[in-house]
């Protein structure tokens, strides 16, 4: 059993604590708010310590001398750095993870600051960089609400919403193979009216469903066409919000796509001028994206996508609504609240970007141990997509997928065996050392991890 200290009881810290306790880790949560810590201790099986997270005395009370890992996710970059320094210098904690949001610390010129000889952080999580990377990957697959890249880029998990014109709605899933015999996809989950399920072959998708499916990287274009999405790679994109996320995203998009025009709308005049001077290749507009004239200046009818990433969720959603009415084809909104995800089918927003979910996924990639290569949180933390090796001793070996004793709400979507990608059909037999891509609800994770550890 691993012993983990989480410093900071915000949304990210609490979510990580829930994941790790369900996986069998011994978790201690530190925060300065006594009311918050006491409240969380009643709902999560964690040990709690009240105090300043960076003080040696507080870390000592939290059991740092016996800890295997410290995860520093307070709101302050500087406090997170000091936590890691104290954890290493006084308690020799083996693994130290810190969330750092200020991009000045992460500039290539200064990145050597983070090593055992200076500030001993083993892994840095930068939400701003992770968000920009996630949005860029989504834009590479036009129409996708989410794009998750696994198995060293060979397999993708796509999240899409079924539209009324989707060619395969109202068709039993078992018939899809017959209709599209050469298309290698497997439906992992369907979320309908907020209810998550792993479907059977008799189930059908209907308009409005949110669906995750696995697909080899070489089949992505055809798979998206089957769902009714045949859009071209974007040529014009508007980014709303010139903060750290927006300016970084605009720069990244410029570098990632050829022949792309990026327009950035920023309401603060001084900030808009600063971005324009530093990035001459960007079109920078000073104004409010909720203002009709400002939006028209960005030429919405010729814009492939508008991505709203201000610090205000409501502004982001409204900007998408106005952009859609003005003729923008695709909209994305940054949202820190899970309220909007439940309302997504009724909003003029094609895709929500959750900083919390992206940050949690980044941390899960680092804290999952053993046979799990990668773990990605999805559906507001209600489930994970895992990329894992299947060891000797697992009860899933040498049985047909259709006969395997798997927990509820678990689906194996793809198997990588040497150079082959095998889609998870019921008649496929798994072998020891197969690499599997699977979907698992959070409640099923302990059983899944036991199977992946050869204990089932």
HELIX and SHEET records of a PDB file:
HELIX    1   1 UNK A   11  UNK A   22  1                                  12    
HELIX    2   2 UNK A   34  UNK A   43  1                                  10    
HELIX    3   3 UNK A   56  UNK A   61  1                                   6    
HELIX    4   4 UNK A   64  UNK A   66  5                                   3    
HELIX    5   5 UNK A   77  UNK A   89  1                                  13    
HELIX    6   6 UNK A  111  UNK A  113  5                                   3    
HELIX    7   7 UNK A  127  UNK A  140  1                                  14    
HELIX    8   8 UNK A  151  UNK A  153  5                                   3    
HELIX    9   9 UNK A  173  UNK A  175  5                                   3    
HELIX   10  10 UNK A  176  UNK A  179  1                                   4    
HELIX   11  11 UNK A  217  UNK A  219  5                                   3    
HELIX   12  12 UNK A  220  UNK A  226  1                                   7    
HELIX   13  13 UNK A  244  UNK A  256  1                                  13    
HELIX   14  14 UNK A  269  UNK A  278  1                                  10    
HELIX   15  15 UNK A  292  UNK A  297  1                                   6    
HELIX   16  16 UNK A  300  UNK A  302  5                                   3    
HELIX   17  17 UNK A  313  UNK A  326  1                                  14    
HELIX   18  18 UNK A  339  UNK A  343  1                                   5    
HELIX   19  19 UNK A  344  UNK A  346  5                                   3    
HELIX   20  20 UNK A  355  UNK A  367  1                                  13    
HELIX   21  21 UNK A  401  UNK A  403  5                                   3    
HELIX   22  22 UNK A  442  UNK A  444  5                                   3    
HELIX   23  23 UNK A  445  UNK A  452  1                                   8    
SHEET    1   A 6 UNK A  47  UNK A  50  0                                        
SHEET    2   A 6 UNK A  26  UNK A  31  1                                        
SHEET    3   A 6 UNK A   3  UNK A   7  1                                        
SHEET    4   A 6 UNK A  69  UNK A  72  1                                        
SHEET    5   A 6 UNK A  95  UNK A  99  1                                        
SHEET    6   A 6 UNK A 123  UNK A 125  1                                        
SHEET    1   B 5 UNK A 146  UNK A 150  0                                        
SHEET    2   B 5 UNK A 155  UNK A 161 -1                                        
SHEET    3   B 5 UNK A 210  UNK A 216 -1                                        
SHEET    4   B 5 UNK A 185  UNK A 192 -1                                        
SHEET    5   B 5 UNK A 195  UNK A 197 -1                                        
SHEET    1   C 6 UNK A 283  UNK A 286  0                                        
SHEET    2   C 6 UNK A 261  UNK A 266  1                                        
SHEET    3   C 6 UNK A 236  UNK A 240  1                                        
SHEET    4   C 6 UNK A 305  UNK A 308  1                                        
SHEET    5   C 6 UNK A 330  UNK A 334  1                                        
SHEET    6   C 6 UNK A 351  UNK A 353  1                                        
SHEET    1   D 5 UNK A 372  UNK A 378  0                                        
SHEET    2   D 5 UNK A 383  UNK A 389 -1                                        
SHEET    3   D 5 UNK A 435  UNK A 441 -1                                        
SHEET    4   D 5 UNK A 410  UNK A 417 -1                                        
SHEET    5   D 5 UNK A 420  UNK A 423 -1                                        
END                                                                             
